[in-house]
Amino acid sequence: MAKQNIYDNETFFTEYSKLREREVNANNLFELPTLFRMLPELQGKTVLDLGCGTGERCIDYLDRGAVEVTGVDISEKMLNVARSKNSDPRITYLNMPMEDIGAIDRRFDVVISSLALHYVEDFPGVVKNVFKLLNEDGIFLFSQEHPLATCHSGTGDRWTRDENGIKLYANIANYCVEGQKDSTWFVEGVLRYHRMFSTIVNTLTDNGFTILRMEEPYPTDEIIRKYPEYYDNYHKPDFLFVKAAK
């Protein structure tokens, strides 16, 4: 199965880095606050971060009491930044695809993945390995692109707009057709994998997990007042969060 490594594309990496450096972006407004709110107690826990990127979250988990963090990422460019800017003796960074985590010979109390699983073709394989890597009563918390976003065809405008360009509703097609979706984001050929809600939930429960909570963050009134362009998240949330227990 394909193991995509788009973040080592120089153009993609540069443009993505610029996006994340902006103070106002969907990650800072919606994804990170929801992730932190849903985190289990980390005091004294060991953590595996899947798709750790440049390692900021690994540092955050230490700050919240984790005793050890292992960060896994397929991108050597990302890990170079992580090792130079977010290193700590309690953090181990591993350059490997998420599909290969079954080779890790240890167990964790918490496994976390932030906006990475929609790039993985073999979602059932990753879920199966996460279950094996977790200690009893361990927690698996992940965010991904919302299924209503990943079922877009990848071509044409994602929105139907009025004569003033205001977004009226999202253009959604073939929600029940799962699989690879080619898209253009900074560069052509970015692969995402669309899965229905039922597939995500059933894959977790079929592999022994109990679903604890799901979240689909949307703007608060304060966010809309300050950043009205994010009103479109009322039509279609950007992110889906799932918290599950072994």
C-alpha positions, 0 to 999 in steps of 0.5 A, spaced: 500 500 500 502 507 498 505 510 504 505 518 502 510 523 504 508 529 501 511 533 507 518 532 504 516 535 497 520 542 498 515 546 495 509 543 499 514 543 506 515 551 505 508 553 503 505 548 509 510 552 514 508 559 512 501 557 513 502 554 520 506 560 522 500 565 521 497 566 527 490 566 525 489 559 522 484 553 522 489 549 526 490 554 532 482 556 532 479 549 532 484 543 532 488 545 537 483 547 542 479 541 541 485 537 542 487 540 548 480 539 551 480 532 549 486 530 552 486 525 557 490 526 564 498 525 562 501 526 568 506 520 569 504 517 562 507 515 556 505 517 549 506 515 542 505 521 537 503 519 530 504 524 525 508 528 530 511 533 525 515 538 527 514 536 535 511 542 538 505 537 541 511 532 543 513 538 548 506 540 550 505 533 552 511 533 556 508 540 559 502 536 561 506 531 565 508 525 560 514 522 562 516 520 555 514 521 548 515 518 542 514 522 536 513 518 529 513 521 522 514 519 515 517 526 513 525 527 515 524 534 513 519 535 519 523 531 524 529 535 522 526 541 525 523 537 531 530 535 533 533 542 532 527 546 535 523 541 540 528 536 542 528 533 550 531 527 553 524 524 554 522 525 547 524 520 542 523 521 534 522 515 529 522 516 522 517 511 519 510 511 516 504 510 521 503 503 517 509 501 520 508 502 527 507 495 529 515 494 529 515 498 535 517 494 541 514 497 547 507 499 550 504 506 551 499 509 555 496 514 550 496 514 543 495 521 539 494 523 532 493 530 530 491 531 522 495 525 519 490 519 519 486 522 513 493 521 509 493 513 511 491 508 506 491 502 511 487 505 516 484 498 519 492 496 520 494 502 523 488 502 528 490 494 529 497 496 531 495 502 536 490 497 540 496 492 540 501 498 542 496 501 548 497 498 555 490 496 558 485 502 559 489 506 554 487 512 550 487 513 543 485 520 541 486 523 534 483 528 529 482 528 522 479 532 516 472 531 516 469 526 512 464 531 509 471 535 507 474 528 504 469 526 500 469 532 495 471 530 488 478 534 488 476 539 482 472 545 482 470 550 487 468 546 494 462 551 495 456 554 491 456 561 492 451 567 491 452 573 486 457 576 492 461 570 492 458 568 499 458 561 501 451 558 501 453 550 502 459 545 501 459 541 494 459 534 496 459 528 492 459 520 492 460 520 500 459 513 500 464 512 495 470 511 499 478 511 498 483 515 495 482 522 493 487 526 489 487 533 490 491 540 489 494 543 496 500 547 494 502 542 489 498 537 485 498 530 487 496 530 494 493 524 496 487 523 502 483 517 503 476 518 504 472 514 509 465 514 512 463 516 519 460 509 520 467 506 517 471 510 522 467 508 528 466 501 526 473 500 524 475 502 532 470 498 535 471 492 531 478 492 533 476 492 540 476 500 542 470 503 546 468 510 543 468 515 549 467 521 545 467 525 538 467 532 537 466 536 530 469 543 532 465 549 529 466 557 531 464 560 537 460 567 537 467 570 539 470 567 533 465 569 528 465 576 530 473 577 530 474 572 524 467 572 520 470 568 514 470 562 518 462 562 518 463 556 513 465 552 518 457 552 520 456 549 514 461 544 514 466 543 520 473 542 518 475 537 523 473 530 526 475 528 533 475 521 536 477 519 543 477 511 544 479 507 550 482 500 550 
